[in-house]
Amino acid sequence: MLRSLSARLVWLAVSLLPAHSIAAGDSLPAVPDDAVRVERAGPSFTVDVVMHAPVAPPLAWAVLTDFAHMADFVPNLARSEILESRDNLVKVGQKGTARYGFFSTDFESVREMRLTPIREIRAHGIGGNLKRLESVMQLEAEPGGTRLLYHAEVVPGFWFPPMIGPALVRHETAEQFSAVIREMTRRQALGSP
């Protein structure tokens, strides 16, 4: 009976973990959840995070702007595609599912990305199920790699449970950027852009 109770407690603990924490071969996240600052004001969220990518800025830039292949290396994306591209303006469509514990919600976004090569990516939401999305990613060379500074202001067009809303946003942001930084280091190891 004690063994059965122990097994149930272990199962419960594992089932409450975010899905990516128990994936096969998963390593420590490049961006832990607690590195992401999230503030909620009514329906809107403000997100800020400073990260270090152990690769040179051109490689960091190549991965951050690889919109056509992003669903291949960001786990919560089912689709990512370039809808239109001209000069330094790219229209990107993405679909995916955000998960945290037992809660999950589908998301879809269409964004205009204004690119200032190897320095800044500005995103403006123009479609999907987000009422508002404005973000900026800045890249700065630093010893041993690239400093990434990200700021976003988001108003989802779907319901978030009040108690887990900020935790979900924090977790999803950390998971996405951890995956992006892992892809940067993978490409560096392969010697490919």
C-alpha positions in Angstrom: 0.0 0.0 0.0 2.8 2.4 0.9 4.5 1.5 -2.5 1.3 2.3 -4.3 0.9 5.6 -2.5 4.5 6.5 -3.3 4.0 5.6 -7.0 0.9 7.8 -7.1 2.7 10.8 -5.5 5.6 10.4 -8.0 3.1 10.3 -10.9 1.3 13.4 -9.6 4.6 15.3 -9.2 5.7 14.4 -12.8 2.3 15.2 -14.3 2.4 18.7 -12.8 5.8 19.5 -14.4 5.8 21.5 -17.6 5.9 19.2 -20.5 9.4 20.1 -21.7 10.9 19.3 -18.3 10.5 15.6 -18.8 11.3 15.3 -22.5 13.9 12.7 -23.4 17.4 14.2 -23.6 16.3 17.6 -22.3 19.0 19.6 -20.6 18.9 22.5 -18.3 17.2 25.5 -20.0 19.4 28.2 -21.5 16.8 30.6 -20.1 15.3 29.6 -16.7 11.7 30.7 -16.0 12.8 33.0 -13.2 15.0 35.0 -15.6 11.8 36.2 -17.3 10.0 39.2 -15.7 6.3 39.3 -16.4 3.9 41.9 -15.2 0.1 41.7 -15.7 -2.2 44.7 -15.8 -5.7 43.6 -16.5 -5.7 41.6 -19.7 -2.2 42.8 -20.8 1.2 41.4 -20.1 4.6 43.0 -20.2 7.6 40.7 -20.7 11.3 41.5 -20.2 14.2 39.2 -20.3 18.0 39.5 -20.8 19.8 36.5 -22.1 23.3 35.4 -23.1 23.8 33.3 -26.3 27.3 31.8 -26.5 27.6 32.5 -30.2 28.6 35.5 -32.3 26.0 38.1 -33.2 25.8 37.0 -36.9 24.9 33.4 -35.9 22.4 34.6 -33.2 20.8 36.8 -35.9 20.6 34.0 -38.4 18.6 31.8 -36.0 16.4 34.6 -34.6 15.4 35.5 -38.2 15.0 31.9 -39.5 11.2 32.3 -39.5 10.7 29.7 -42.2 12.2 26.9 -40.1 11.4 28.1 -36.5 8.7 25.4 -36.0 11.6 22.8 -36.5 13.3 23.9 -33.3 10.8 25.8 -31.1 8.7 23.2 -29.4 5.4 25.0 -28.9 5.2 26.0 -32.6 3.3 23.8 -35.0 3.8 26.2 -38.0 6.0 29.2 -38.8 6.1 30.7 -42.3 7.1 33.8 -44.2 4.0 35.3 -45.7 5.7 38.2 -47.4 9.2 39.7 -47.5 10.5 43.0 -48.9 13.6 44.9 -48.0 13.8 44.7 -44.2 10.2 44.0 -43.6 9.0 40.4 -43.2 5.4 39.3 -42.6 5.4 36.1 -40.5 2.5 33.7 -39.6 2.8 31.3 -36.7 0.5 28.8 -34.9 1.1 26.7 -31.9 0.0 25.6 -28.4 1.1 27.1 -25.1 1.1 24.6 -22.2 1.6 24.8 -18.5 0.7 21.9 -16.2 -2.8 20.9 -17.1 -3.7 24.1 -18.9 -3.1 24.6 -22.7 -4.3 27.1 -25.2 -3.8 27.5 -29.0 -2.4 30.7 -30.3 -2.0 32.2 -33.7 -0.2 35.3 -34.8 0.6 37.3 -37.9 3.4 39.8 -37.3 5.2 42.4 -39.3 8.9 42.1 -38.5 11.1 45.2 -39.1 14.7 44.1 -39.3 17.8 46.2 -38.5 20.4 43.6 -39.4 22.4 42.1 -36.6 21.1 44.7 -34.2 17.3 44.8 -33.8 14.1 42.9 -34.6 10.8 44.8 -34.0 7.5 42.9 -34.2 4.0 44.4 -34.6 1.0 42.1 -34.5 -1.4 42.5 -37.4 -3.5 39.3 -37.1 -4.2 36.1 -35.3 -5.8 35.7 -31.8 -3.7 38.3 -30.1 -5.4 41.6 -29.6 -2.1 43.4 -29.4 1.6 42.4 -29.8 4.5 44.7 -29.8 8.0 43.4 -29.2 11.7 44.3 -29.7 14.7 42.0 -29.6 18.1 43.8 -29.5 21.4 42.1 -30.0 24.7 43.3 -28.5 28.1 41.7 -28.8 29.6 40.8 -25.5 32.5 38.6 -24.3 31.8 35.0 -25.2 28.8 35.7 -27.4 25.8 37.9 -27.8 23.6 39.6 -25.2 19.9 39.4 -26.2 17.5 42.0 -24.7 13.8 41.2 -25.3 10.8 43.4 -24.4 7.1 42.6 -25.3 3.7 44.0 -24.7 0.9 41.5 -25.3 -2.9 41.5 -25.0 -4.1 38.0 -25.7 -7.4 37.6 -27.4 -8.2 34.5 -25.3 -8.8 33.8 -21.6 -5.9 33.1 -19.2 -6.6 31.7 -15.8 -5.9 34.6 -13.4 -3.6 32.5 -11.1 -1.5 30.9 -13.8 -1.5 33.5 -16.6 1.8 35.2 -15.6 3.4 31.8 -14.9 2.3 30.5 -18.3 3.7 33.6 -20.1 7.0 33.3 -18.1 7.3 29.6 -18.8 6.5 29.9 -22.6 8.9 32.8 -23.0 11.7 30.9 -21.3 11.0 27.7 -23.2 10.9 29.4 -26.6 14.2 31.3 -26.0 15.9 28.3 -24.5 15.0 26.4 -27.7 16.3 29.3 -29.9 19.6 29.5 -28.0 20.0 25.6 -28.1 19.6 25.9 -31.9 22.3 28.6 -32.0 24.7 26.4 -30.2 23.8 23.4 -32.3 24.5 25.3 -35.5 27.7 26.6 -34.1 28.8 23.1 -33.3 28.0 22.0 -36.9 29.7 25.1 -38.3 26.6 26.1 -40.2 24.7 29.5 -40.2 
